[in-house]
Amino acid sequence: MRDLSAELLAWYDIHARSMPWRVGPADRKAGVLPDPYAVWMSEVMLQQTTVAAVRDYHRKFMGLWPTVGALAAADDAQVMAAWAGLGYYARARNLLKCARAVVSDHGGVFPGDYETLLTLPGVGPYTAAAIAAIAFDQPETVVDGNVERVMARLYDIHVPLPGSKPLLTDRARDLTPLARPGDYAQAVMDLGATICTPRSPACGICPWRGPCAARAAGTVAELPKKIPKKKTPTRYGIAYVVRRSDGAWLLETRPDSGLLGGMLGWPGSEWSDDPPPAPPLTAEWTALNDEARHTFTHFHLRLKIMTATVPTDAKPDRGQFLSQHDFSPAALPTAMRKVYDLAAATLRHG
């Protein structure tokens, strides 16, 4: 087992990916320490987003809020707006809660042990293990999708996910070395992301090609096995897009709970098959031919768009008008921005 980890670390020393939040193996050897805040930020962003997409977001967030104290003091709406495009906004709300907990309960310093990290808002077992290992070089076992795939192939494990996760975690724990556990955790993830890929893995240049049981058995392409996913359902709704004659837009803040909680959006219906609510005000409504489509993790969303232009003295039953100077489409979550993109041209020229 020690030989396997040593072989992988030797490979990582040469082939480690460069990332904004990562201290590379050469710098780590020279004594440069990772910034726990930057590591935590990257792990939260990477929960449902690719490394390629997260790079620019991470740079933007670190530029706007370079320390955990700066993030803790940030305006909620600004953080939510900056988060747009990164997935569930609940994670952005937990980001703020966690930053504020680190400042209020830990003097602005991230704790370095797994158990204490678990007490922070929004930090689960995976994130706690990743921070402890990568930022503090603790011998914690970090298991993401890449690591699951590598372990399933290395040991030729055919039990389908998610049922095999405990077994795969045990195998990964057996290989985690006491020396350089942070580099090792990143090495396994890099191996899965660049060599032991889901399709067409580059087995010929893999540092673990010799001991790989699935390669010997010819079952690499079959692993890891997964229970077939259920068909993704589609939900439907209506978005009412209203522009006042002075250029102001009618928006409302969504409830704190649920998807896009606490975010600005267009007045509309629940996303279901229930009858839609009444429009937010009396107006001459026009239905767009195009509908806004967006995919969340567990369902597809299709929004019918109703537009209207109203006079400056219009009194809505829901929401409030924001002047064109106070409104920025970039502050909208992606699903709502798609509605804006389709409706804006019609309302400008209608």
Helices and strands as residue ranges (DSSP letters): H 2-15, H 25-29, H 36-45, H 51-64, H 68-72, H 76-83, H 89-106, H 114-117, H 125-136, H 145-154, H 165-175, H 181-194, G 203-205, H 213-217, G 220-222, E 234-244, E 249-253, E 264-265, E 286-287, E 292-295, E 300-310, E 320-322, G 329-331, H 334-349
